[in-house]
Amino acid sequence: MQIELRFFASVREQLGVAQERVELPDTVATVGQVRQWLRERGGVWQEALAEGRALRMAVNHAVARADTAVADGSEVAFFPPVTGG
């Protein structure tokens, strides 16, 4: 399945890319699995998407949990938590 990846704020800056279209392996079906699959690229990918790092995820503009399913054509976004005052 193909999905569109989007990276925002400090995640985008760290990775040096704002968006990317990828073909996922058949074993990747959830947002958490997408994150793990991207970490396996190593280097800055492993750091930016690290397991313990506070990171928000969204599928098709809706905040998602790690077990949220992705489908062909989905947009998956990664961004840091937003704070304000």
mmCIF file of the C-alpha atoms, coordinates in Angstrom:
data_MODEL
# 
_entry.id   MODEL 
# 
loop_
_atom_site.group_PDB 
_atom_site.id 
_atom_site.type_symbol 
_atom_site.label_atom_id 
_atom_site.label_alt_id 
_atom_site.label_comp_id 
_atom_site.label_asym_id 
_atom_site.label_entity_id 
_atom_site.label_seq_id 
_atom_site.pdbx_PDB_ins_code 
_atom_site.Cartn_x 
_atom_site.Cartn_y 
_atom_site.Cartn_z 
_atom_site.occupancy 
_atom_site.B_iso_or_equiv 
_atom_site.pdbx_formal_charge 
_atom_site.auth_seq_id 
_atom_site.auth_comp_id 
_atom_site.auth_asym_id 
_atom_site.auth_atom_id 
_atom_site.pdbx_PDB_model_num 
ATOM 1  C CA . MET A 1 1  ? 0.000  0.000  0.000  1.00 0.00 ? 1  MET A CA 1 
ATOM 2  C CA . GLN A 1 2  ? 1.121  3.549  -0.668 1.00 0.00 ? 2  GLN A CA 1 
ATOM 3  C CA . ILE A 1 3  ? 0.785  6.336  1.877  1.00 0.00 ? 3  ILE A CA 1 
ATOM 4  C CA . GLU A 1 4  ? 1.778  9.979  2.062  1.00 0.00 ? 4  GLU A CA 1 
ATOM 5  C CA . LEU A 1 5  ? 4.048  10.901 4.971  1.00 0.00 ? 5  LEU A CA 1 
ATOM 6  C CA . ARG A 1 6  ? 4.171  14.427 6.373  1.00 0.00 ? 6  ARG A CA 1 
ATOM 7  C CA . PHE A 1 7  ? 6.595  15.759 8.955  1.00 0.00 ? 7  PHE A CA 1 
ATOM 8  C CA . PHE A 1 8  ? 6.119  19.018 10.864 1.00 0.00 ? 8  PHE A CA 1 
ATOM 9  C CA . ALA A 1 9  ? 8.090  21.461 13.025 1.00 0.00 ? 9  ALA A CA 1 
ATOM 10 C CA . SER A 1 10 ? 11.181 20.030 14.759 1.00 0.00 ? 10 SER A CA 1 
ATOM 11 C CA . VAL A 1 11 ? 10.582 16.560 13.247 1.00 0.00 ? 11 VAL A CA 1 
ATOM 12 C CA . ARG A 1 12 ? 10.757 18.065 9.743  1.00 0.00 ? 12 ARG A CA 1 
ATOM 13 C CA . GLU A 1 13 ? 13.854 20.048 10.660 1.00 0.00 ? 13 GLU A CA 1 
ATOM 14 C CA . GLN A 1 14 ? 15.627 17.025 12.093 1.00 0.00 ? 14 GLN A CA 1 
ATOM 15 C CA . LEU A 1 15 ? 14.786 14.773 9.122  1.00 0.00 ? 15 LEU A CA 1 
ATOM 16 C CA . GLY A 1 16 ? 15.338 17.427 6.474  1.00 0.00 ? 16 GLY A CA 1 
ATOM 17 C CA . VAL A 1 17 ? 12.162 16.415 4.639  1.00 0.00 ? 17 VAL A CA 1 
ATOM 18 C CA . ALA A 1 18 ? 8.583  17.720 4.821  1.00 0.00 ? 18 ALA A CA 1 
ATOM 19 C CA . GLN A 1 19 ? 6.771  14.975 2.932  1.00 0.00 ? 19 GLN A CA 1 
ATOM 20 C CA . GLU A 1 20 ? 7.357  11.697 1.176  1.00 0.00 ? 20 GLU A CA 1 
ATOM 21 C CA . ARG A 1 21 ? 5.259  9.084  -0.626 1.00 0.00 ? 21 ARG A CA 1 
ATOM 22 C CA . VAL A 1 22 ? 6.201  5.520  0.333  1.00 0.00 ? 22 VAL A CA 1 
ATOM 23 C CA . GLU A 1 23 ? 5.186  1.964  -0.454 1.00 0.00 ? 23 GLU A CA 1 
ATOM 24 C CA . LEU A 1 24 ? 4.725  0.061  2.796  1.00 0.00 ? 24 LEU A CA 1 
ATOM 25 C CA . PRO A 1 25 ? 5.585  -3.596 3.212  1.00 0.00 ? 25 PRO A CA 1 
ATOM 26 C CA . ASP A 1 26 ? 2.619  -5.922 3.783  1.00 0.00 ? 26 ASP A CA 1 
ATOM 27 C CA . THR A 1 27 ? 3.633  -6.304 7.438  1.00 0.00 ? 27 THR A CA 1 
ATOM 28 C CA . VAL A 1 28 ? 2.990  -2.598 8.205  1.00 0.00 ? 28 VAL A CA 1 
ATOM 29 C CA . ALA A 1 29 ? -0.678 -1.847 8.955  1.00 0.00 ? 29 ALA A CA 1 
ATOM 30 C CA . THR A 1 30 ? -0.768 0.657  11.848 1.00 0.00 ? 30 THR A CA 1 
ATOM 31 C CA . VAL A 1 31 ? 0.681  4.077  12.609 1.00 0.00 ? 31 VAL A CA 1 
ATOM 32 C CA . GLY A 1 32 ? 2.968  2.562  15.239 1.00 0.00 ? 32 GLY A CA 1 
ATOM 33 C CA . GLN A 1 33 ? 4.273  0.072  12.703 1.00 0.00 ? 33 GLN A CA 1 
ATOM 34 C CA . VAL A 1 34 ? 4.882  2.917  10.222 1.00 0.00 ? 34 VAL A CA 1 
ATOM 35 C CA . ARG A 1 35 ? 6.899  4.728  12.891 1.00 0.00 ? 35 ARG A CA 1 
ATOM 36 C CA . GLN A 1 36 ? 8.929  1.575  13.632 1.00 0.00 ? 36 GLN A CA 1 
ATOM 37 C CA . TRP A 1 37 ? 9.486  0.914  9.926  1.00 0.00 ? 37 TRP A CA 1 
ATOM 38 C CA . LEU A 1 38 ? 10.783 4.468  9.441  1.00 0.00 ? 38 LEU A CA 1 
ATOM 39 C CA . ARG A 1 39 ? 13.088 4.137  12.487 1.00 0.00 ? 39 ARG A CA 1 
ATOM 40 C CA . GLU A 1 40 ? 14.686 1.135  10.817 1.00 0.00 ? 40 GLU A CA 1 
ATOM 41 C CA . ARG A 1 41 ? 16.167 3.552  8.266  1.00 0.00 ? 41 ARG A CA 1 
ATOM 42 C CA . GLY A 1 42 ? 18.616 4.411  11.053 1.00 0.00 ? 42 GLY A CA 1 
ATOM 43 C CA . GLY A 1 43 ? 20.500 7.632  11.702 1.00 0.00 ? 43 GLY A CA 1 
ATOM 44 C CA . VAL A 1 44 ? 18.345 10.740 12.083 1.00 0.00 ? 44 VAL A CA 1 
ATOM 45 C CA . TRP A 1 45 ? 15.219 8.647  11.423 1.00 0.00 ? 45 TRP A CA 1 
ATOM 46 C CA . GLN A 1 46 ? 15.897 6.538  14.490 1.00 0.00 ? 46 GLN A CA 1 
ATOM 47 C CA . GLU A 1 47 ? 16.540 9.656  16.573 1.00 0.00 ? 47 GLU A CA 1 
ATOM 48 C CA . ALA A 1 48 ? 13.604 11.777 15.347 1.00 0.00 ? 48 ALA A CA 1 
ATOM 49 C CA . LEU A 1 49 ? 11.059 8.952  15.690 1.00 0.00 ? 49 LEU A CA 1 
ATOM 50 C CA . ALA A 1 50 ? 12.559 7.268  18.773 1.00 0.00 ? 50 ALA A CA 1 
ATOM 51 C CA . GLU A 1 51 ? 10.199 5.199  20.909 1.00 0.00 ? 51 GLU A CA 1 
ATOM 52 C CA . GLY A 1 52 ? 10.540 7.359  24.024 1.00 0.00 ? 52 GLY A CA 1 
ATOM 53 C CA . ARG A 1 53 ? 10.316 10.687 22.231 1.00 0.00 ? 53 ARG A CA 1 
ATOM 54 C CA . ALA A 1 54 ? 7.150  12.737 22.794 1.00 0.00 ? 54 ALA A CA 1 
ATOM 55 C CA . LEU A 1 55 ? 5.616  12.704 19.336 1.00 0.00 ? 55 LEU A CA 1 
ATOM 56 C CA . ARG A 1 56 ? 2.100  13.097 18.010 1.00 0.00 ? 56 ARG A CA 1 
ATOM 57 C CA . MET A 1 57 ? 0.764  11.187 15.041 1.00 0.00 ? 57 MET A CA 1 
ATOM 58 C CA . ALA A 1 58 ? -2.241 11.726 12.801 1.00 0.00 ? 58 ALA A CA 1 
ATOM 59 C CA . VAL A 1 59 ? -3.974 9.781  10.038 1.00 0.00 ? 59 VAL A CA 1 
ATOM 60 C CA . ASN A 1 60 ? -5.928 11.796 7.494  1.00 0.00 ? 60 ASN A CA 1 
ATOM 61 C CA . HIS A 1 61 ? -5.859 14.870 9.761  1.00 0.00 ? 61 HIS A CA 1 
ATOM 62 C CA . ALA A 1 62 ? -7.200 13.040 12.838 1.00 0.00 ? 62 ALA A CA 1 
ATOM 63 C CA . VAL A 1 63 ? -4.974 12.464 15.873 1.00 0.00 ? 63 VAL A CA 1 
ATOM 64 C CA . ALA A 1 64 ? -4.027 8.798  15.982 1.00 0.00 ? 64 ALA A CA 1 
ATOM 65 C CA . ARG A 1 65 ? -2.713 6.241  18.433 1.00 0.00 ? 65 ARG A CA 1 
ATOM 66 C CA . ALA A 1 66 ? -0.030 3.688  17.636 1.00 0.00 ? 66 ALA A CA 1 
ATOM 67 C CA . ASP A 1 67 ? -2.693 1.035  16.944 1.00 0.00 ? 67 ASP A CA 1 
ATOM 68 C CA . THR A 1 68 ? -4.623 3.214  14.458 1.00 0.00 ? 68 THR A CA 1 
ATOM 69 C CA . ALA A 1 69 ? -4.877 1.421  11.117 1.00 0.00 ? 69 ALA A CA 1 
ATOM 70 C CA . VAL A 1 70 ? -3.564 2.938  7.897  1.00 0.00 ? 70 VAL A CA 1 
ATOM 71 C CA . ALA A 1 71 ? -5.033 2.235  4.476  1.00 0.00 ? 71 ALA A CA 1 
ATOM 72 C CA . ASP A 1 72 ? -3.867 2.696  0.926  1.00 0.00 ? 72 ASP A CA 1 
ATOM 73 C CA . GLY A 1 73 ? -3.773 6.419  0.173  1.00 0.00 ? 73 GLY A CA 1 
ATOM 74 C CA . SER A 1 74 ? -3.707 7.514  3.822  1.00 0.00 ? 74 SER A CA 1 
ATOM 75 C CA . GLU A 1 75 ? -1.823 10.577 4.929  1.00 0.00 ? 75 GLU A CA 1 
ATOM 76 C CA . VAL A 1 76 ? 0.245  9.905  8.056  1.00 0.00 ? 76 VAL A CA 1 
ATOM 77 C CA . ALA A 1 77 ? 1.737  12.887 9.890  1.00 0.00 ? 77 ALA A CA 1 
ATOM 78 C CA . PHE A 1 78 ? 4.295  13.121 12.665 1.00 0.00 ? 78 PHE A CA 1 
ATOM 79 C CA . PHE A 1 79 ? 4.724  16.259 14.787 1.00 0.00 ? 79 PHE A CA 1 
ATOM 80 C CA . PRO A 1 80 ? 5.869  17.298 18.260 1.00 0.00 ? 80 PRO A CA 1 
ATOM 81 C CA . PRO A 1 81 ? 3.319  18.040 20.977 1.00 0.00 ? 81 PRO A CA 1 
ATOM 82 C CA . VAL A 1 82 ? 2.002  21.570 20.757 1.00 0.00 ? 82 VAL A CA 1 
ATOM 83 C CA . THR A 1 83 ? 2.172  23.847 23.757 1.00 0.00 ? 83 THR A CA 1 
ATOM 84 C CA . GLY A 1 84 ? 0.789  27.281 24.202 1.00 0.00 ? 84 GLY A CA 1 
ATOM 85 C CA . GLY A 1 85 ? -0.221 29.823 26.705 1.00 0.00 ? 85 GLY A CA 1 
# 
